[in-house]
Amino acid sequence: MTDEALVDGKAALEAEHLVRAAHDALTDDMVSRMAETAAQGMDLLDQVNRAGLARAIPALTALVQNGDLDRIVALARLWSSAEDALTDDMINRLSESLGEGLSLLDRVNRSGVAKALPAITQMVESGDLERLAALARLYASAEDALTDDMIARVAEALGEGMSLLDRFSRCGAGRLVETLAQLEASGSLDRLCSSIPRLAERMDAMLGAFDAAGATAAAAPKSSGGVFAAVSMLSDADNQDALRYLISIGKELRARSGV
């Protein structure tokens, strides 16, 4: 016990000497700075306590453990480097671009383009949008290939076409279209179309017969006239068949016309 007391006494004496040496080494300026630092530390602790940052300590601990805090620090350094690299001109251009982008978004929102997004999505999925783009490129290529002379000829052709349509309209083309529609509704147009080839063939045969009859009559001698000449003509079998044919045509025409 005596040895332990002696050791404790020596330790206390050394501590007292150390405190006296530190007290002698401290100047009034150092003491005031230490007091100011201590006061600022206590003020900082008070602000931390009032702000409730103690509740963020578990989250900060998790950020430290998974390395996210290092990433945040690296991101802050990157942001600081980018901020240092930006010039006033670059900042102005970025601000202008951002303003124009926001203005474009506002116009898109006001114009109701968002309502067209489902249709545009469907066009993209079906490939119609690519076809429209190809059609637009084709139109642009055709527009680039057109010369002034070609445009003038196309305009002239369109003008003549419009003038022709106007003349058709004035001449009663509308009534013709209505008549054709009525014939189509009644089925007469189909019958007329199917009978046109036969009618053309018979007209060709009839015109050929007229030409041949005219040539034969021109080459034959002039008739002598009289009853005996008519009886002689009727005594020919071909003449009788021709007369019978004409009589049959006349009967059919009377029956069909209701006369």
Backbone as CSV, one residue per row, in Angstrom:
resi,resn,N_x,N_y,N_z,CA_x,CA_y,CA_z,C_x,C_y,C_z
1,MET,0.839,-1.202,0.000,0.000,0.000,0.000,0.865,1.239,0.000
2,THR,2.037,1.172,0.677,2.918,2.334,0.752,3.499,2.631,-0.620
3,ASP,3.880,1.572,-1.341,4.433,1.763,-2.697,3.381,2.348,-3.634
4,GLU,2.182,1.862,-3.544,1.109,2.385,-4.415,0.820,3.838,-4.107
5,ALA,0.862,4.216,-2.863,0.620,5.606,-2.470,1.711,6.494,-3.003
6,LEU,2.932,5.969,-2.938,4.043,6.748,-3.464,3.893,6.961,-4.973
7,VAL,3.471,5.907,-5.691,3.279,6.025,-7.149,2.181,7.010,-7.466
8,ASP,1.073,6.949,-6.768,-0.031,7.876,-7.005,0.400,9.294,-6.687
9,GLY,1.206,9.469,-5.658,1.664,10.803,-5.300,2.549,11.388,-6.377
10,LYS,3.454,10.524,-6.904,4.323,10.984,-7.987,3.501,11.361,-9.224
11,ALA,2.504,10.535,-9.566,1.664,10.829,-10.739,0.896,12.135,-10.552
12,ALA,0.375,12.358,-9.379,-0.359,13.594,-9.123,0.569,14.785,-9.196
13,LEU,1.807,14.592,-8.663,2.767,15.680,-8.711,3.150,16.009,-10.150
14,GLU,3.349,14.965,-10.970,3.691,15.193,-12.384,2.536,15.873,-13.117
15,ALA,1.319,15.478,-12.832,0.168,16.107,-13.471,0.058,17.567,-13.075
16,GLU,0.351,17.855,-11.803,0.305,19.241,-11.359,1.366,20.063,-12.059
17,HIS,2.588,19.470,-12.196,3.642,20.179,-12.905,3.253,20.421,-14.361
18,LEU,2.596,19.412,-15.005,2.169,19.554,-16.402,1.132,20.650,-16.555
19,VAL,0.195,20.717,-15.637,-0.843,21.739,-15.707,-0.235,23.110,-15.527
20,ARG,0.730,23.213,-14.566,1.383,24.501,-14.342,2.190,24.929,-15.583
21,ALA,2.858,23.935,-16.228,3.646,24.267,-17.425,2.726,24.726,-18.565
22,ALA,1.592,24.029,-18.739,0.649,24.423,-19.795,0.056,25.787,-19.493
23,HIS,-0.218,26.032,-18.198,-0.783,27.323,-17.816,0.210,28.450,-18.059
24,ASP,1.505,28.164,-17.767,2.524,29.171,-18.002,2.751,29.410,-19.486
25,ALA,2.541,28.327,-20.331,2.793,28.455,-21.775,1.657,29.184,-22.494
26,LEU,0.477,29.124,-21.937,-0.664,29.763,-22.589,-0.588,31.266,-22.437
27,THR,-0.838,31.936,-23.585,-0.916,33.388,-23.568,-2.382,33.802,-23.525
28,ASP,-2.567,35.078,-23.315,-3.951,35.579,-23.263,-4.655,35.403,-24.612
29,ASP,-3.906,35.573,-25.726,-4.498,35.402,-27.065,-4.918,33.964,-27.291
30,MET,-4.065,33.015,-26.893,-4.390,31.593,-27.055,-5.595,31.235,-26.201
31,VAL,-5.640,31.760,-25.016,-6.779,31.451,-24.136,-8.077,31.982,-24.738
32,SER,-8.033,33.183,-25.314,-9.239,33.754,-25.901,-9.680,32.969,-27.152
33,ARG,-8.664,32.508,-27.929,-9.035,31.715,-29.118,-9.637,30.382,-28.711
34,MET,-9.067,29.743,-27.703,-9.620,28.470,-27.241,-11.028,28.665,-26.694
35,ALA,-11.226,29.745,-25.984,-12.567,30.008,-25.456,-13.568,30.264,-26.590
36,GLU,-13.111,31.009,-27.615,-13.989,31.271,-28.773,-14.306,29.986,-29.521
37,THR,-13.283,29.127,-29.710,-13.494,27.845,-30.396,-14.459,26.967,-29.623
38,ALA,-14.276,26.926,-28.305,-15.187,26.134,-27.484,-16.615,26.659,-27.577
39,ALA,-16.742,27.990,-27.589,-18.082,28.577,-27.686,-18.729,28.254,-29.033
40,GLN,-17.932,28.340,-30.106,-18.466,28.001,-31.429,-18.847,26.519,-31.506
41,GLY,-18.009,25.665,-30.884,-18.346,24.242,-30.868,-19.647,23.969,-30.149
42,MET,-19.840,24.612,-29.004,-21.082,24.443,-28.266,-22.275,24.992,-29.038
43,ASP,-22.055,26.114,-29.739,-23.137,26.678,-30.564,-23.498,25.741,-31.709
44,LEU,-22.461,25.136,-32.327,-22.705,24.184,-33.419,-23.462,22.967,-32.922
45,LEU,-23.076,22.456,-31.767,-23.793,21.307,-31.203,-25.242,21.666,-30.906
46,ASP,-25.471,22.882,-30.437,-26.838,23.312,-30.145,-27.669,23.392,-31.431
47,GLN,-27.071,23.926,-32.509,-27.783,24.008,-33.790,-28.087,22.619,-34.339
48,VAL,-27.115,21.699,-34.215,-27.335,20.324,-34.674,-28.463,19.686,-33.903
49,ASN,-28.505,19.928,-32.602,-29.548,19.346,-31.768,-30.911,19.904,-32.122
50,ARG,-30.983,21.227,-32.354,-32.258,21.843,-32.713,-32.737,21.419,-34.107
51,ALA,-31.812,21.237,-35.050,-32.193,20.866,-36.419,-32.617,19.409,-36.538
52,GLY,-32.378,18.620,-35.525,-32.763,17.219,-35.576,-31.868,16.371,-36.456
53,LEU,-30.609,16.811,-36.615,-29.694,16.036,-37.454,-29.308,14.705,-36.838
54,ALA,-29.594,14.562,-35.569,-29.278,13.284,-34.922,-30.067,12.145,-35.559
55,ARG,-31.277,12.474,-36.062,-32.084,11.432,-36.709,-31.480,10.985,-38.034
56,ALA,-30.607,11.845,-38.653,-29.996,11.492,-39.938,-28.730,10.672,-39.784
57,ILE,-28.293,10.447,-38.554,-27.042,9.703,-38.340,-27.143,8.268,-38.857
58,PRO,-28.280,7.534,-38.643,-28.346,6.178,-39.225,-28.255,6.178,-40.753
59,ALA,-28.922,7.166,-41.384,-28.839,7.228,-42.849,-27.429,7.551,-43.304
60,LEU,-26.759,8.467,-42.600,-25.376,8.787,-42.943,-24.468,7.572,-42.752
61,THR,-24.746,6.816,-41.700,-23.971,5.601,-41.449,-24.139,4.608,-42.604
62,ALA,-25.396,4.465,-43.079,-25.645,3.560,-44.206,-24.949,4.054,-45.467
63,LEU,-24.969,5.386,-45.681,-24.282,5.940,-46.853,-22.784,5.675,-46.796
64,VAL,-22.230,5.764,-45.614,-20.794,5.505,-45.457,-20.482,4.037,-45.700
65,GLN,-21.337,3.151,-45.178,-21.082,1.719,-45.292,-21.188,1.207,-46.727
66,ASN,-22.200,1.678,-47.496,-22.354,1.177,-48.862,-21.615,2.009,-49.904
67,GLY,-20.894,3.042,-49.475,-20.079,3.806,-50.416,-20.813,4.917,-51.127
68,ASP,-22.108,5.129,-50.820,-22.855,6.184,-51.490,-22.348,7.572,-51.131
69,LEU,-21.818,7.727,-49.921,-21.301,9.024,-49.512,-20.094,9.427,-50.369
70,ASP,-19.266,8.431,-50.689,-18.123,8.718,-51.571,-18.606,9.126,-52.959
71,ARG,-19.649,8.450,-53.417,-20.182,8.802,-54.736,-20.764,10.218,-54.727
72,ILE,-21.455,10.583,-53.646,-22.013,11.934,-53.548,-20.901,12.969,-53.542
73,VAL,-19.818,12.652,-52.832,-18.676,13.578,-52.796,-18.064,13.712,-54.183
74,ALA,-17.924,12.556,-54.902,-17.375,12.611,-56.259,-18.285,13.404,-57.191
75,LEU,-19.636,13.226,-57.030,-20.575,14.000,-57.838,-20.474,15.479,-57.539
76,ALA,-20.298,15.823,-56.264,-20.142,17.232,-55.896,-18.873,17.809,-56.507
77,ARG,-17.791,17.004,-56.505,-16.554,17.475,-57.128,-16.741,17.672,-58.633
78,LEU,-17.458,16.703,-59.267,-17.725,16.835,-60.696,-18.548,18.077,-60.990
79,TRP,-19.566,18.321,-60.172,-20.389,19.518,-60.354,-19.568,20.786,-60.166
80,SER,-18.682,20.765,-59.161,-17.840,21.929,-58.928,-16.886,22.165,-60.102
81,SER,-16.322,21.060,-60.661,-15.431,21.202,-61.815,-16.180,21.742,-63.021
82,ALA,-17.413,21.214,-63.256,-18.209,21.694,-64.379,-18.583,23.159,-64.186
83,GLU,-18.883,23.533,-62.945,-19.237,24.920,-62.663,-18.040,25.849,-62.893
84,ASP,-16.852,25.356,-62.542,-15.643,26.160,-62.780,-15.327,26.271,-64.257
85,ALA,-15.662,25.188,-65.048,-15.348,25.192,-66.477,-16.324,26.031,-67.286
86,LEU,-17.514,26.256,-66.733,-18.511,27.025,-67.476,-18.134,28.501,-67.495
87,THR,-18.258,29.065,-68.697,-18.045,30.503,-68.843,-19.405,31.204,-68.845
88,ASP,-19.367,32.529,-68.785,-20.612,33.296,-68.803,-21.376,33.098,-70.105
89,ASP,-20.629,32.985,-71.220,-21.287,32.765,-72.516,-21.975,31.412,-72.558
90,MET,-21.293,30.379,-72.038,-21.896,29.046,-72.009,-23.135,29.031,-71.123
91,ILE,-23.066,29.717,-69.994,-24.229,29.762,-69.094,-25.400,30.474,-69.768
92,ASN,-25.105,31.531,-70.515,-26.170,32.248,-71.225,-26.818,31.361,-72.288
93,ARG,-25.959,30.616,-73.022,-26.515,29.727,-74.055,-27.339,28.619,-73.434
94,LEU,-26.860,28.055,-72.326,-27.630,27.011,-71.643,-28.960,27.561,-71.130
95,SER,-28.925,28.751,-70.578,-30.170,29.357,-70.092,-31.132,29.611,-71.242
96,GLU,-30.594,30.093,-72.371,-31.447,30.338,-73.532,-32.047,29.045,-74.062
97,SER,-31.203,27.990,-74.134,-31.709,26.692,-74.606,-32.774,26.140,-73.669
98,LEU,-32.534,26.282,-72.358,-33.521,25.805,-71.387,-34.820,26.592,-71.505
99,GLY,-34.718,27.904,-71.705,-35.932,28.710,-71.876,-36.696,28.329,-73.127
100,GLU,-35.971,28.110,-74.238,-36.638,27.706,-75.468,-37.279,26.333,-75.317
101,GLY,-36.599,25.429,-74.607,-37.185,24.107,-74.389,-38.463,24.173,-73.577
102,LEU,-38.447,24.987,-72.525,-39.663,25.142,-71.717,-40.779,25.798,-72.515
103,SER,-40.425,26.759,-73.367,-41.443,27.397,-74.211,-42.028,26.392,-75.203
104,LEU,-41.158,25.528,-75.772,-41.650,24.510,-76.690,-42.578,23.532,-75.988
105,LEU,-42.204,23.113,-74.785,-43.077,22.215,-74.021,-44.413,22.871,-73.719
106,ASP,-44.406,24.174,-73.404,-45.647,24.891,-73.132,-46.529,24.944,-74.375
107,ARG,-45.921,25.214,-75.543,-46.714,25.256,-76.783,-47.265,23.883,-77.122
108,VAL,-46.458,22.848,-76.914,-46.930,21.475,-77.168,-48.102,21.144,-76.259
109,ASN,-48.007,21.555,-74.995,-49.085,21.279,-74.052,-50.355,22.026,-74.423
110,ARG,-50.202,23.291,-74.862,-51.377,24.077,-75.221,-52.021,23.608,-76.517
111,SER,-51.219,23.126,-77.456,-51.763,22.718,-78.752,-52.454,21.364,-78.710
112,GLY,-52.317,20.643,-77.606,-52.983,19.348,-77.496,-52.289,18.234,-78.250
113,VAL,-50.976,18.373,-78.470,-50.247,17.320,-79.185,-50.231,16.025,-78.381
114,ALA,-50.343,16.158,-77.058,-50.349,14.950,-76.226,-51.502,14.017,-76.592
115,LYS,-52.611,14.591,-77.100,-53.731,13.738,-77.508,-53.391,12.895,-78.728
116,ALA,-52.422,13.364,-79.525,-52.041,12.633,-80.739,-50.997,11.564,-80.476
117,LEU,-50.469,11.487,-79.252,-49.410,10.521,-78.961,-49.868,9.069,-79.172
118,PRO,-51.100,8.665,-78.767,-51.509,7.278,-79.065,-51.529,6.967,-80.555
119,ALA,-52.033,7.930,-81.370,-52.046,7.700,-82.819,-50.628,7.625,-83.375
120,ILE,-49.733,8.496,-82.876,-48.341,8.461,-83.344,-47.683,7.148,-82.936
121,THR,-47.966,6.681,-81.722,-47.416,5.394,-81.266,-47.894,4.251,-82.158
122,GLN,-49.178,4.267,-82.509,-49.716,3.236,-83.397,-49.076,3.303,-84.777
123,MET,-48.849,4.536,-85.279,-48.192,4.688,-86.578,-46.758,4.177,-86.544
124,VAL,-46.074,4.390,-85.419,-44.707,3.889,-85.290,-44.693,2.371,-85.267
125,GLU,-45.640,1.774,-84.514,-45.673,0.313,-84.408,-46.052,-0.341,-85.725
126,SER,-46.960,0.277,-86.489,-47.397,-0.306,-87.759,-46.480,0.039,-88.922
127,GLY,-45.539,0.967,-88.727,-44.633,1.339,-89.807,-45.167,2.435,-90.708
128,ASP,-46.374,2.965,-90.390,-46.941,4.023,-91.233,-46.134,5.311,-91.143
129,LEU,-45.515,5.552,-89.986,-44.727,6.777,-89.841,-43.519,6.757,-90.772
130,GLU,-42.893,5.585,-90.917,-41.764,5.475,-91.846,-42.228,5.672,-93.281
131,ARG,-43.415,5.169,-93.607,-43.939,5.371,-94.963,-44.220,6.851,-95.214
132,LEU,-44.775,7.536,-94.209,-45.019,8.973,-94.365,-43.709,9.732,-94.564
133,ALA,-42.674,9.328,-93.806,-41.371,9.986,-93.969,-40.807,9.719,-95.359
134,ALA,-40.962,8.476,-95.846,-40.490,8.174,-97.200,-41.274,8.954,-98.245
135,LEU,-42.596,9.087,-98.019,-43.413,9.876,-98.949,-42.993,11.348,-98.934
136,ALA,-42.692,11.863,-97.749,-42.233,13.255,-97.649,-40.897,13.436,-98.370
137,ARG,-39.990,12.448,-98.219,-38.709,12.541,-98.932,-38.916,12.467,-100.434
138,LEU,-39.857,11.598,-100.874,-40.149,11.508,-102.297,-40.707,12.820,-102.826
139,TYR,-41.612,13.427,-102.059,-42.184,14.708,-102.484,-41.100,15.786,-102.551
140,ALA,-40.203,15.782,-101.555,-39.124,16.768,-101.569,-38.204,16.561,-102.765
141,SER,-37.921,15.283,-103.094,-37.069,15.009,-104.249,-37.751,15.449,-105.541
142,ALA,-39.072,15.175,-105.642,-39.807,15.604,-106.835,-39.853,17.119,-106.929
143,GLU,-40.007,17.780,-105.777,-40.041,19.242,-105.770,-38.691,19.823,-106.192
144,ASP,-37.601,19.160,-105.751,-36.273,19.626,-106.153,-36.017,19.384,-107.632
145,ALA,-36.602,18.282,-108.181,-36.359,17.942,-109.577,-37.183,18.787,-110.541
146,LEU,-38.283,19.386,-110.053,-39.136,20.172,-110.941,-38.446,21.482,-111.323
147,THR,-38.475,21.759,-112.602,-37.965,23.038,-113.087,-39.124,24.011,-113.258
148,ASP,-38.790,25.266,-113.539,-39.830,26.276,-113.743,-40.692,25.949,-114.956
149,ASP,-40.058,25.404,-116.008,-40.819,25.049,-117.210,-41.797,23.921,-116.919
150,MET,-41.339,22.915,-116.172,-42.219,21.801,-115.817,-43.373,22.285,-114.953
151,ILE,-43.095,23.165,-114.000,-44.162,23.680,-113.139,-45.175,24.466,-113.959
152,ALA,-44.667,25.238,-114.945,-45.583,26.001,-115.791,-46.477,25.070,-116.608
153,ARG,-45.899,23.971,-117.138,-46.705,23.019,-117.920,-47.725,22.310,-117.043
154,VAL,-47.315,21.931,-115.834,-48.265,21.278,-114.924,-49.404,22.227,-114.565
155,ALA,-49.071,23.492,-114.297,-50.109,24.472,-113.990,-51.038,24.684,-115.178
156,GLU,-50.466,24.709,-116.392,-51.291,24.865,-117.591,-52.219,23.678,-117.782
157,ALA,-51.675,22.446,-117.563,-52.509,21.249,-117.686,-53.638,21.253,-116.660
158,LEU,-53.327,21.655,-115.431,-54.376,21.735,-114.412,-55.426,22.774,-114.785
159,GLY,-54.988,23.900,-115.323,-55.955,24.911,-115.744,-56.852,24.413,-116.854
160,GLU,-56.272,23.718,-117.843,-57.093,23.165,-118.922,-58.047,22.101,-118.402
161,GLY,-57.573,21.282,-117.438,-58.464,20.276,-116.860,-59.638,20.907,-116.132
162,MET,-59.379,21.963,-115.367,-60.464,22.649,-114.676,-61.430,23.302,-115.666
163,SER,-60.883,23.850,-116.758,-61.755,24.447,-117.775,-62.617,23.379,-118.448
164,LEU,-62.023,22.205,-118.704,-62.793,21.118,-119.316,-63.907,20.650,-118.387
165,LEU,-63.590,20.526,-117.080,-64.624,20.141,-116.123,-65.729,21.184,-116.054
166,ASP,-65.367,22.448,-116.162,-66.373,23.511,-116.144,-67.280,23.415,-117.368
167,ARG,-66.690,23.133,-118.541,-67.527,22.988,-119.750,-68.436,21.777,-119.637
168,PHE,-67.930,20.685,-119.095,-68.770,19.499,-118.893,-69.933,19.830,-117.967
169,SER,-69.641,20.580,-116.897,-70.693,20.931,-115.946,-71.744,21.817,-116.599
170,ARG,-71.317,22.767,-117.439,-72.267,23.643,-118.109,-73.079,22.905,-119.170
171,CYS,-72.516,21.876,-119.784,-73.217,21.140,-120.845,-74.155,20.070,-120.310
172,GLY,-74.317,19.992,-119.012,-75.246,19.018,-118.454,-74.609,17.704,-118.108
173,ALA,-73.316,17.708,-117.794,-72.667,16.458,-117.408,-73.269,15.906,-116.120
174,GLY,-73.772,16.798,-115.256,-74.400,16.323,-114.028,-75.632,15.491,-114.311
175,ARG,-76.435,15.948,-115.297,-77.625,15.151,-115.660,-77.218,13.817,-116.256
176,LEU,-76.127,13.815,-117.049,-75.647,12.547,-117.607,-75.240,11.584,-116.507
177,VAL,-74.567,12.117,-115.484,-74.159,11.260,-114.367,-75.371,10.730,-113.627
178,GLU,-76.394,11.575,-113.428,-77.617,11.114,-112.765,-78.301,10.025,-113.575
179,THR,-78.318,10.203,-114.937,-78.931,9.190,-115.798,-78.183,7.880,-115.700
180,LEU,-76.860,7.948,-115.718,-76.057,6.729,-115.586,-76.286,6.064,-114.231
181,ALA,-76.451,6.887,-113.165,-76.729,6.305,-111.855,-78.078,5.597,-111.837
182,GLN,-79.080,6.188,-112.494,-80.381,5.532,-112.571,-80.300,4.228,-113.364
183,LEU,-79.556,4.262,-114.481,-79.384,3.030,-115.263,-78.665,1.960,-114.460
184,GLU,-77.711,2.386,-113.647,-76.984,1.430,-112.812,-77.898,0.833,-111.757
185,ALA,-78.746,1.689,-111.159,-79.654,1.195,-110.127,-80.681,0.221,-110.688
186,SER,-81.158,0.473,-111.915,-82.168,-0.409,-112.515,-81.573,-1.630,-113.205
187,GLY,-80.266,-1.685,-113.358,-79.642,-2.815,-114.038,-79.565,-2.658,-115.543
188,SER,-80.093,-1.550,-116.061,-80.071,-1.344,-117.509,-78.660,-1.094,-118.024
189,LEU,-77.832,-0.497,-117.175,-76.461,-0.194,-117.605,-75.679,-1.469,-117.853
190,ASP,-75.892,-2.475,-117.006,-75.203,-3.750,-117.221,-75.674,-4.417,-118.506
191,ARG,-76.998,-4.366,-118.746,-77.509,-4.963,-119.982,-76.997,-4.202,-121.205
192,LEU,-76.924,-2.871,-121.078,-76.429,-2.079,-122.193,-74.960,-2.384,-122.475
193,CYS,-74.187,-2.526,-121.413,-72.764,-2.829,-121.597,-72.558,-4.209,-122.202
194,SER,-73.412,-5.161,-121.792,-73.275,-6.505,-122.351,-73.764,-6.591,-123.788
195,SER,-74.694,-5.706,-124.175,-75.219,-5.754,-125.539,-74.419,-4.895,-126.515
196,ILE,-73.532,-4.057,-126.015,-72.753,-3.189,-126.908,-71.902,-4.001,-127.885
197,PRO,-71.190,-5.063,-127.457,-70.414,-5.819,-128.459,-71.272,-6.410,-129.572
198,ARG,-72.446,-6.995,-129.209,-73.333,-7.550,-130.252,-73.878,-6.449,-131.144
199,LEU,-74.230,-5.298,-130.528,-74.743,-4.186,-131.320,-73.681,-3.691,-132.304
200,ALA,-72.436,-3.658,-131.840,-71.361,-3.217,-132.732,-71.182,-4.183,-133.894
201,GLU,-71.260,-5.490,-133.578,-71.124,-6.470,-134.654,-72.257,-6.329,-135.672
202,ARG,-73.489,-6.153,-135.177,-74.625,-6.040,-136.097,-74.587,-4.729,-136.883
203,MET,-74.162,-3.651,-136.237,-74.011,-2.394,-136.956,-72.964,-2.524,-138.047
204,ASP,-71.905,-3.222,-137.762,-70.862,-3.431,-138.770,-71.409,-4.246,-139.931
205,ALA,-72.197,-5.311,-139.578,-72.792,-6.125,-140.649,-73.792,-5.315,-141.464
206,MET,-74.593,-4.472,-140.800,-75.598,-3.678,-141.489,-74.944,-2.645,-142.411
207,LEU,-73.883,-1.993,-141.893,-73.191,-1.015,-142.726,-72.525,-1.694,-143.925
208,GLY,-71.986,-2.906,-143.683,-71.401,-3.650,-144.810,-72.450,-4.017,-145.839
209,ALA,-73.664,-4.388,-145.339,-74.751,-4.735,-146.258,-75.188,-3.508,-147.047
210,PHE,-75.245,-2.348,-146.380,-75.603,-1.119,-147.095,-74.596,-0.805,-148.193
211,ASP,-73.322,-0.948,-147.870,-72.287,-0.660,-148.870,-72.377,-1.636,-150.046
212,ALA,-72.564,-2.914,-149.726,-72.645,-3.919,-150.805,-73.886,-3.708,-151.647
213,ALA,-75.047,-3.388,-150.991,-76.284,-3.153,-151.742,-76.162,-1.927,-152.648
214,GLY,-75.504,-0.896,-152.119,-75.309,0.294,-152.932,-74.442,0.013,-154.149
215,ALA,-73.384,-0.780,-153.941,-72.519,-1.118,-155.071,-73.260,-1.968,-156.093
216,THR,-74.079,-2.943,-155.633,-74.832,-3.798,-156.552,-75.872,-2.996,-157.326
217,ALA,-76.577,-2.085,-156.608,-77.587,-1.254,-157.287,-76.954,-0.319,-158.306
218,ALA,-75.763,0.163,-157.998,-75.097,1.052,-158.944,-74.626,0.316,-160.188
219,ALA,-74.251,-0.962,-160.021,-73.763,-1.730,-161.179,-74.899,-2.324,-162.005
220,ALA,-76.115,-2.495,-161.424,-77.232,-3.112,-162.153,-77.805,-2.119,-163.178
221,PRO,-78.397,-2.637,-164.298,-79.023,-1.739,-165.293,-80.276,-1.100,-164.730
222,LYS,-80.665,-0.004,-165.291,-81.828,0.727,-164.830,-83.094,-0.093,-165.067
223,SER,-84.010,-0.080,-164.083,-85.243,-0.865,-164.213,-86.103,-0.305,-165.339
224,SER,-86.829,-1.233,-166.018,-87.698,-0.823,-167.138,-89.053,-0.331,-166.661
225,GLY,-89.427,-0.675,-165.425,-90.703,-0.267,-164.878,-91.843,-1.155,-165.365
226,GLY,-93.033,-0.935,-164.809,-94.183,-1.714,-165.214,-94.486,-2.837,-164.252
227,VAL,-95.703,-3.356,-164.337,-96.170,-4.416,-163.456,-95.429,-5.713,-163.725
228,PHE,-95.184,-5.987,-165.027,-94.525,-7.259,-165.368,-93.096,-7.290,-164.830
229,ALA,-92.430,-6.142,-164.812,-91.069,-6.093,-164.271,-91.086,-6.332,-162.757
230,ALA,-92.117,-5.765,-162.058,-92.227,-5.991,-160.614,-92.541,-7.438,-160.311
231,VAL,-93.456,-8.054,-161.160,-93.791,-9.463,-160.954,-92.576,-10.333,-161.201
232,SER,-91.764,-9.978,-162.217,-90.558,-10.737,-162.521,-89.549,-10.645,-161.375
233,MET,-89.500,-9.446,-160.768,-88.561,-9.283,-159.648,-89.015,-10.091,-158.439
234,LEU,-90.344,-10.118,-158.201,-90.866,-10.864,-157.058,-90.817,-12.360,-157.266
235,SER,-90.693,-12.784,-158.519,-90.640,-14.220,-158.777,-89.281,-14.812,-158.365
236,ASP,-88.285,-13.929,-158.073,-86.976,-14.435,-157.641,-87.055,-14.832,-156.170
237,ALA,-86.527,-16.026,-155.844,-86.610,-16.552,-154.476,-85.831,-15.663,-153.502
238,ASP,-84.661,-15.147,-153.883,-83.871,-14.302,-152.992,-84.612,-13.003,-152.670
239,ASN,-85.287,-12.456,-153.698,-86.054,-11.232,-153.460,-87.205,-11.486,-152.507
240,GLN,-87.832,-12.644,-152.663,-88.935,-12.981,-151.760,-88.441,-13.131,-150.304
241,ASP,-87.257,-13.788,-150.142,-86.706,-13.937,-148.783,-86.344,-12.578,-148.171
242,ALA,-85.783,-11.692,-149.024,-85.437,-10.363,-148.524,-86.672,-9.582,-148.129
243,LEU,-87.740,-9.688,-148.937,-88.974,-8.998,-148.618,-89.593,-9.567,-147.353
244,ARG,-89.528,-10.891,-147.188,-90.071,-11.514,-145.983,-89.294,-11.038,-144.738
245,TYR,-87.975,-10.881,-144.890,-87.139,-10.415,-143.775,-87.514,-8.993,-143.369
246,LEU,-87.716,-8.124,-144.346,-88.104,-6.752,-144.061,-89.472,-6.691,-143.392
247,ILE,-90.387,-7.540,-143.835,-91.724,-7.572,-143.234,-91.638,-8.035,-141.776
248,SER,-90.770,-9.033,-141.525,-90.604,-9.512,-140.142,-90.032,-8.414,-139.242
249,ILE,-89.085,-7.645,-139.762,-88.510,-6.541,-138.983,-89.580,-5.505,-138.664
250,GLY,-90.386,-5.184,-139.664,-91.447,-4.220,-139.436,-92.427,-4.684,-138.390
251,LYS,-92.800,-5.966,-138.420,-93.724,-6.496,-137.422,-93.124,-6.419,-136.013
252,GLU,-91.866,-6.796,-135.903,-91.233,-6.751,-134.579,-91.139,-5.320,-134.033
253,LEU,-90.830,-4.388,-134.937,-90.754,-2.987,-134.504,-92.091,-2.473,-134.032
254,ARG,-93.153,-2.846,-134.747,-94.509,-2.419,-134.327,-94.897,-3.042,-133.002
255,ALA,-94.525,-4.327,-132.812,-94.894,-5.005,-131.566,-94.143,-4.422,-130.366
256,ARG,-92.892,-4.102,-130.581,-92.097,-3.590,-129.463,-92.388,-2.120,-129.154
257,SER,-92.795,-1.365,-130.160,-93.103,0.045,-129.943,-94.554,0.257,-129.512
258,GLY,-95.379,-0.765,-129.598,-96.756,-0.671,-129.178,-97.632,0.111,-130.127
259,VAL,-97.215,0.242,-131.364,-98.024,0.984,-132.354,-99.154,0.100,-132.845
